[in-house]
Amino acid sequence: MLADRVILACIVVLAAVYFYATAQIPTLEIGDPLGPKAFPRLLGVGLLITAVILFFEIRRAPKSPRAKRSRASAAEHRHLWVIAGVSGWTALYYAAFDPLGYVFSTALYLIGLTSYFHRGKPVANGLTSVLFALVSYVLFVKVFGVALAAGMPPFSRLADGIDVCVRLVVTFVHGVLS
């Protein structure tokens, strides 16, 4: 299938560019022995493993006659529209990330994706999307110390509220355990 080969080529090119960019990260002589390159290299290796798996799936795929290809072609074009739609939605997510903040933009992004891919379950989609955005925000900001976008003033209040709630929960748990 042509789409699989295009995706394979894109993965290999992306992995090469990613490894080049990772090599440009400066390394310090003190601190973590793995340095700041460990996690990006791990992601690059994951990209290459994905490419190898896709390569073997392409080779293992049965060759279909031309009659089946015409029906598969229509389905393949539908998949291309889905890929284009997800790519556009992801571009909107990137554009909204700084102004709306991590929590709000991530929740909206996930609600959009889950609504399409998991139709008919609005409550499950909404809860999953919002809870993932909240839990991942708390994990990255409070546990790992990563600075995530808070958003412009009306949306930054959400991040402030989450910070207050986390402080209250930590204080409560600390008081219970003491």
N, C-alpha and C positions, 0 to 999 in steps of 0.2 A: 504494500500500500504506500502510495507516494507521501501521504501525510505523515506516516510513521518515519519515513526516511528524512523528511524535512525536520521533524521534531528531533530526531537523532542528531542531525547535523547542527541544529541550533543548540542542543545540549552540549555537544563537544566544543563548539565555538565559545559558548558561555563559560564552560569550565576552563578553557584556555585563558580567556580574558580574566576570569576570576582568580586563577592561580597567578597570573601576571600582577594583578592589583594587590594580591596578598603579599607577593614578594616585595612590593614597594613599602609595606608597613615597616616603620623603623623598629629596631629591637634594642632594648636596654640591657646593659650588662648586669644590672641588679634587679632584684624582684623575682617574679615568677619564672621558674626555669623553662616553662613551655613558652612564655612570652605571649604577646598579643596576637601572634599568628596561628596559635593552636586551633582555636575555634573556626576561623575562616578556612584553614586547611582541611579541617574535618568536613566542613560543608562542601568544599571542592572535591574531596574524595567521594562524598555522597553523590555528587553530580556525576562523577565518572562511573560509579557503580550503577547508577540509573541508566547511563548510556550503554554500558555493557549488557545489562539485563534487556533493554529495549533492542539492542543489536541481535541478541539470541532469539528474542521473540519474533523479530522480523524474519530471521533465517528459518525459523521453525514453522512459520505461518504457511498453510497450504496454498498452493497456486490455484486460483479459481478460474473457471472458464469465462469468456467474454460476456455471456448472458448474465452471469451473476455480478459481473463488474458494473454493468449499467445500473442495477438496483443498488449496489454498494456505493456507486458514485453519488446518487442522490442522498444517501445517508451520510456519506463523507462530507458533502457540502453542508448538510445540517450541522455536523460537528464543527466544521470550520466557522459557521455563524456563531455557535456557542463559544468557541475559543475567542472569536473577535469580541463578542459581548462581554466575556469575563475580562479580557484584556482592557476594554474600554472602561468597565466598572472599576478595575484596579487602578487605571490612570486617574479616574475621578477620586478614588480613595487617596492616592498620593497627593493630589492637588488639595484635598480637604484636610489632610493630616495636620498641618501646622495651624490653619485658622480655626478648625473645630476641636483640635486636641485629640490625643490618642484614644481615650475612652469612647467619646461620642462618635468619631469617625470610624473606629474599628467596629463598634456595635452596629452602625448603619451598614457598613460594608458586609459584615457577616449576615445581617438580616436579609440583605439583598441576595446574597449567594444562597443561603439556606432556603429562602422563599422559592427560588427557581429550582434548585436541585432536590428539595425535600418538600414538595408541594402538599398543600392540604393540612399542614401542621403549624399554624401560625403561632400558637402558644409555645410549643416546643422550640420552634425556630427563634422566637423572640427571647425566651429565657436562656437558651443556649448561647445566643449571640451576646446578650447583655452580660451574663455571668462570665463568659470567657473574657470579654473586654475588661470587666472589673477585676477578676482574679489575676489575669496576666498583668494588668497595671500594677496592682499591689505587689505581685511577685517581682516584677522588674524594678519598680521604684523603691520599694521598702526592703526587699531582701537582697537584690543584686546591686542596688545603688545606681541604676541606669536612669538618666534624665530623659523622660518622654515628654512630648509636646503637651502642654496644658491647654492650649487654645487661646483664642481672643477672649476678652472680658466676660461675655455672658457664659461661655463654655468653660472658662478657667475655674468658675465657681464649682463646677462638678468635680474637678480634680481636688480643689480645696476641701470640698465636702467629704470626698473619699479619704483624704489625709486625716481629717478630724475623726471620722469613723474608725479608721485603723488605729489611731492613737487611743481612742476610747476602748476598743476591744483589747489592745495590748495592755492598757492600764488595768482593765477588769481581770484579764487572765493573770497578770502579774499579782494582783491583789488576792485572787483565789488561790494561787499557788504558794503565796507567802505565808 
